[in-house]
Amino acid sequence: MKKIKDLVVKVGTYEKDGETKNKYENIGAIMERDDGGKFMFLKRSFNPAGVPYKNETESIIVSMFDVKNQDTINGDNDNDEIPF
């Protein structure tokens, strides 16, 4: 199986060199099996209630980013590096 996308949410902001930057958390991955089937892993510790949101919304945005390293993996992937 191969990891094809990282799943990332914006969890806040911070200041760096006078600029406001976004802070992200990698919450899982989209995987592809050898037969082409796809599935999603989510971190068990991820709590969507903790993700900032705009008033009057009940949804959060989960972004998908291409994986830097396309190596085939076996089992869990502990790489929490955000791909940007």
C-alpha positions in Angstrom: 0.0 0.0 0.0 1.1 3.6 -0.6 0.3 6.9 1.1 -0.9 9.3 -1.5 -2.2 12.3 0.5 -1.5 13.9 3.9 -4.6 15.2 5.7 -4.0 18.5 7.5 -6.1 21.0 9.5 -5.4 24.6 10.5 -5.2 24.7 14.3 -4.2 28.3 14.9 -1.9 31.1 14.0 1.4 32.6 15.3 3.6 35.6 14.7 7.0 35.3 12.9 9.0 38.3 11.8 6.0 40.5 12.1 3.8 38.3 9.9 0.9 36.1 10.9 1.5 32.5 10.0 -0.8 29.5 10.1 -0.2 26.6 12.4 -1.2 23.2 11.0 -1.6 19.6 12.3 -1.2 16.5 10.3 -4.2 14.4 11.3 -3.9 11.4 9.0 -3.5 10.1 5.4 -5.2 8.9 2.3 -3.8 5.5 1.4 -4.0 3.5 -1.9 -3.9 -0.3 -1.9 -2.2 -2.3 -4.7 -5.6 -3.0 -6.3 -6.4 0.7 -6.5 -8.8 0.9 -3.6 -8.4 3.9 -1.3 -9.0 4.4 2.4 -8.3 7.0 5.1 -6.3 6.8 8.3 -7.1 9.3 11.1 -5.1 9.9 14.3 -7.1 8.5 17.2 -6.1 11.5 19.3 -7.4 14.0 16.8 -10.5 15.9 18.1 -12.3 18.0 15.5 -14.0 20.0 18.2 -10.6 21.6 18.9 -10.2 23.0 15.4 -11.0 26.7 15.2 -14.1 27.6 13.1 -16.1 30.6 12.0 -19.3 31.4 13.7 -22.5 29.6 12.4 -20.6 26.7 10.8 -20.7 23.1 11.9 -17.9 21.9 9.6 -14.1 22.1 9.5 -11.8 22.1 6.5 -9.5 19.2 6.1 -6.9 19.9 3.4 -5.2 17.2 1.3 -1.5 17.6 0.3 0.6 15.5 -1.9 3.1 13.3 -0.1 6.7 14.3 -0.4 8.0 10.8 -0.2 6.0 8.3 -2.3 7.7 5.2 -0.7 5.4 2.2 -0.1 4.8 1.7 3.6 3.8 -1.3 5.7 1.5 -0.5 8.6 1.4 2.7 10.6 3.2 5.8 9.4 4.6 8.0 12.2 5.8 10.8 10.0 4.1 14.0 11.3 6.0 16.3 9.0 3.7 18.8 7.3 4.3 18.8 3.6 4.9 22.6 3.2 
